[in-house]
Amino acid sequence: MKLGYTILYVPDMAQAVAFYRDKLGLTPTYESDDWTAFDAGGHTLALHASEAQGQTQRAGLFFVVDDVDAAYERLKQKGVEFLTEPQDQPFGFRTVECKDPFGNVVELGTPLD
C-alpha cells in the first residue's frame, strides 16, 4: 500500500493556492473552485475547500528538499513565517517548520549525511 495523495481542507482556496504555488513553488496539475491538486515530487497534494464538505480539520506535511538552509532563506525572503530555524534532528534530518495561511504545519527537511 502506498499513500496516493494528501488532502488539506482550506477555508480560502485562492489564498491556499497562492501559498503552495507561489511561495513553495509546487506545480498545479488540476484546479477548480473547490479542489486543486499539485505535483509534490511524485506525490499529490490536494487542497479541498473546507466549506464544500463542512470540514474544519487541518493537516501537517513533510517535504524533503535538497538544502533545507537554502530553502529556509529563499522562503523567508518570500515572506513565509517560520516556527523554527533549521536544526539537526535525531531522526536523521535537518528540518525547519513553518505554517501555511490556515495553521497547517509545513516541515522541510534534508537528510543528514
C-alpha positions as CSV (number, residue, x, y, z in Angstrom):
1,M,0.0,0.0,0.0
2,K,1.2,3.5,-0.8
3,L,-0.1,6.9,0.0
4,G,-2.0,8.2,-3.0
5,Y,-2.3,11.8,-2.0
6,T,-2.7,14.1,0.9
7,I,-5.7,16.4,1.3
8,L,-5.7,19.7,3.1
9,Y,-9.0,21.3,3.9
10,V,-8.7,25.0,3.4
11,P,-11.2,27.9,4.1
12,D,-9.8,30.0,1.2
13,M,-8.8,28.2,-2.0
14,A,-7.2,31.2,-3.7
15,Q,-5.0,32.1,-0.7
16,A,-4.0,28.4,-0.3
17,V,-3.2,28.0,-4.0
18,A,-1.1,31.2,-3.8
19,F,0.9,29.9,-0.9
20,Y,1.7,26.4,-2.3
21,R,2.2,27.6,-5.9
22,D,3.8,31.0,-5.5
23,K,5.8,30.6,-2.2
24,L,6.6,26.9,-2.1
25,G,6.9,26.5,-5.8
26,L,4.6,23.5,-6.4
27,T,3.1,23.0,-9.8
28,P,-0.7,22.7,-10.0
29,T,-1.9,19.6,-12.0
30,Y,-5.6,20.4,-11.6
31,E,-7.6,23.4,-10.5
32,S,-11.3,24.1,-9.7
33,D,-13.2,26.3,-7.3
34,D,-13.2,23.6,-4.6
35,W,-10.3,21.3,-5.5
36,T,-6.7,21.9,-6.5
37,A,-4.0,19.2,-6.9
38,F,-0.3,19.8,-7.0
39,D,2.6,17.6,-8.1
40,A,4.7,17.3,-5.0
41,G,7.7,15.3,-6.2
42,G,5.8,12.1,-7.2
43,H,3.1,12.6,-4.6
44,T,-0.2,14.5,-5.0
45,L,-1.1,17.3,-2.6
46,A,-4.7,18.1,-2.9
47,L,-6.4,21.2,-1.5
48,H,-10.2,20.9,-0.8
49,A,-12.4,23.8,0.0
50,S,-13.4,23.1,3.7
51,E,-16.8,24.8,3.3
52,A,-17.6,22.3,0.5
53,Q,-17.6,19.4,2.9
54,G,-18.2,21.2,6.2
55,Q,-14.6,20.3,7.2
56,T,-12.6,22.2,9.8
57,Q,-9.7,19.7,10.1
58,R,-6.1,20.7,9.3
59,A,-3.1,18.6,8.4
60,G,0.7,18.6,8.5
61,L,3.1,18.0,5.7
62,F,6.8,17.0,5.4
63,F,8.7,17.9,2.2
64,V,12.2,16.5,1.5
65,V,14.4,19.2,0.0
66,D,18.0,19.2,-1.3
67,D,19.2,22.0,1.0
68,V,16.9,23.0,3.9
69,D,19.1,26.0,4.8
70,A,18.8,27.4,1.3
71,A,15.1,26.7,1.2
72,Y,14.7,28.5,4.6
73,E,16.5,31.6,3.3
74,R,14.6,31.6,0.0
75,L,11.2,31.2,1.6
76,K,11.9,33.8,4.3
77,Q,12.6,36.3,1.5
78,K,9.1,35.4,0.1
79,G,7.5,36.3,3.5
80,V,7.0,32.8,4.8
81,E,6.8,32.9,8.6
82,F,8.8,30.1,10.3
83,L,8.1,28.4,13.7
84,T,11.7,27.1,13.9
85,E,15.1,27.7,12.4
86,P,16.9,24.9,10.6
87,Q,18.1,22.3,13.1
88,D,19.5,18.8,13.1
89,Q,17.1,16.2,14.3
90,P,17.8,12.8,16.0
91,F,15.8,11.0,13.3
92,G,18.5,11.9,10.6
93,F,17.2,15.1,9.0
94,R,17.9,18.8,9.3
95,T,14.5,20.4,9.4
96,V,12.6,23.7,9.6
97,E,8.9,24.3,10.2
98,C,6.5,26.9,9.0
99,K,2.7,27.3,8.8
100,D,0.6,27.9,5.8
101,P,-2.0,30.6,6.0
102,F,-4.5,28.3,7.8
103,G,-2.3,26.9,10.5
104,N,-1.2,23.7,8.8
105,V,2.3,22.8,9.8
106,V,4.7,22.5,6.8
107,E,8.1,20.9,7.6
108,L,11.0,20.9,5.2
109,G,13.9,18.5,5.7
110,T,17.2,17.4,4.2
111,P,18.7,14.0,5.2
112,L,21.9,14.3,7.3
113,D,24.9,12.7,5.6
